[in-house]
């Protein structure tokens, strides 16, 4: 098990302290697994990776059901893998079986978003009251005082996007350190914004296609045509362009094609066969 402060081993003796008490301060996810169940090992890897990348937005407590049978019985674990979410001292959700990989961060976000701090709540209330600039100022001041709290720039970005101030939002995220841009909270936001801004600056599709026909290796044109295709809802054409660019020029703009492709797929139905196919292709590129 990793030594991360956000990932702990649950036992009969420490469960109430680690899970119930900690859940009064934030979200706790309990992963029930066993070393002989292949899917539970896969889920465990996904959750460990998320816990490390979220860096404190939720606590992961891992329970080996072979060693902790009383806990499995206490919580009615009849099949593996299984995980349960605890908040404010109570279990608030449970999931059985391996979920589509893109669903894990969504599930966590659904509950983590409910734990907004006072500044974020005030900013949202101010924004909803029709004072977006004041809300942005509140969040900007909070971000200066707590630069590691990526929830502030994330919320600022969402407010700017609701105002269709896409370029301002893109500039905001682009000014952050690379590690912040790669965080779970911000990476899809940044990739989506980059696509929007690129499409806004791009030539007409016919011009881009002609240019690409004459210079197929032109990454800027290929990415611009993918961005324009996305904004015109030509999803398959856009994904094909992004996939080809990710294959042939994976280092183009720090892997923006792969990041954009992932951001797009995360917004689509994970059960759709076409989406599943592109996810498999993306997985091959990553590994």
MOCOR-V61685 format. One record per residue. RES is the residue in three letters. D_FIRST is the distance of its C-alpha to the first C-alpha in whole Angstrom. Layout:
BEGIN
{{RES:D_FIRST} {RES:D_FIRST}}
END
This chain:
BEGIN
{{UNK:0} {UNK:4} {UNK:7} {UNK:9} {UNK:11} {UNK:11} {UNK:8} {UNK:8} {UNK:8} {UNK:12} {UNK:14} {UNK:18} {UNK:18} {UNK:17} {UNK:17} {UNK:20} {UNK:19} {UNK:16} {UNK:18} {UNK:21} {UNK:22} {UNK:20} {UNK:21} {UNK:25} {UNK:24} {UNK:22} {UNK:20} {UNK:17} {UNK:16} {UNK:14} {UNK:13} {UNK:14} {UNK:13} {UNK:13} {UNK:12} {UNK:16} {UNK:17} {UNK:17} {UNK:17} {UNK:14} {UNK:12} {UNK:14} {UNK:14} {UNK:10} {UNK:10} {UNK:13} {UNK:12} {UNK:9} {UNK:12} {UNK:14} {UNK:12} {UNK:12} {UNK:16} {UNK:17} {UNK:16} {UNK:17} {UNK:19} {UNK:17} {UNK:14} {UNK:11} {UNK:11} {UNK:9} {UNK:11} {UNK:11} {UNK:15} {UNK:16} {UNK:15} {UNK:16} {UNK:19} {UNK:21} {UNK:19} {UNK:20} {UNK:23} {UNK:24} {UNK:23} {UNK:24} {UNK:22} {UNK:24} {UNK:22} {UNK:19} {UNK:17} {UNK:18} {UNK:17} {UNK:19} {UNK:20} {UNK:21} {UNK:24} {UNK:26} {UNK:25} {UNK:26} {UNK:24} {UNK:26} {UNK:25} {UNK:23} {UNK:22} {UNK:22} {UNK:21} {UNK:20} {UNK:22} {UNK:23} {UNK:21} {UNK:23} {UNK:23} {UNK:20} {UNK:21} {UNK:24} {UNK:23} {UNK:21} {UNK:24} {UNK:26} {UNK:25} {UNK:24} {UNK:27} {UNK:29} {UNK:27} {UNK:29} {UNK:30} {UNK:34} {UNK:35} {UNK:34} {UNK:36} {UNK:39} {UNK:38} {UNK:38} {UNK:41} {UNK:43} {UNK:42} {UNK:43} {UNK:47} {UNK:48} {UNK:47} {UNK:44} {UNK:45} {UNK:45} {UNK:41} {UNK:40} {UNK:42} {UNK:39} {UNK:36} {UNK:37} {UNK:38} {UNK:35} {UNK:33} {UNK:35} {UNK:34} {UNK:30} {UNK:29} {UNK:25} {UNK:26} {UNK:26} {UNK:28} {UNK:31} {UNK:32} {UNK:30} {UNK:33} {UNK:36} {UNK:35} {UNK:36} {UNK:39} {UNK:40} {UNK:40} {UNK:41} {UNK:44} {UNK:44} {UNK:44} {UNK:41} {UNK:42} {UNK:42} {UNK:38} {UNK:37} {UNK:39} {UNK:37} {UNK:33} {UNK:34} {UNK:35} {UNK:31} {UNK:29} {UNK:28} {UNK:24} {UNK:25} {UNK:27} {UNK:24} {UNK:22} {UNK:22} {UNK:24} {UNK:27} {UNK:26} {UNK:28} {UNK:31} {UNK:32} {UNK:32} {UNK:34} {UNK:36} {UNK:37} {UNK:38} {UNK:40} {UNK:42} {UNK:42} {UNK:44} {UNK:46} {UNK:47} {UNK:48} {UNK:51} {UNK:52} {UNK:50} {UNK:53} {UNK:54} {UNK:50} {UNK:50} {UNK:53} {UNK:52} {UNK:49} {UNK:51} {UNK:53} {UNK:50} {UNK:47} {UNK:44} {UNK:45} {UNK:41} {UNK:43} {UNK:45} {UNK:43} {UNK:40} {UNK:43} {UNK:44} {UNK:41} {UNK:41} {UNK:44} {UNK:44} {UNK:41} {UNK:43} {UNK:46} {UNK:43} {UNK:44} {UNK:40} {UNK:40} {UNK:42} {UNK:40} {UNK:37} {UNK:39} {UNK:39} {UNK:36} {UNK:35} {UNK:37} {UNK:37} {UNK:33} {UNK:34} {UNK:37} {UNK:36} {UNK:32} {UNK:32} {UNK:35} {UNK:35} {UNK:31} {UNK:30} {UNK:32} {UNK:33} {UNK:30} {UNK:29} {UNK:32} {UNK:31} {UNK:28} {UNK:29} {UNK:32} {UNK:30} {UNK:28} {UNK:32} {UNK:33} {UNK:32} {UNK:29} {UNK:31} {UNK:34} {UNK:35} {UNK:35} {UNK:32} {UNK:30} {UNK:32} {UNK:32} {UNK:28} {UNK:28} {UNK:30} {UNK:28} {UNK:24} {UNK:26} {UNK:27} {UNK:24} {UNK:22}}
END
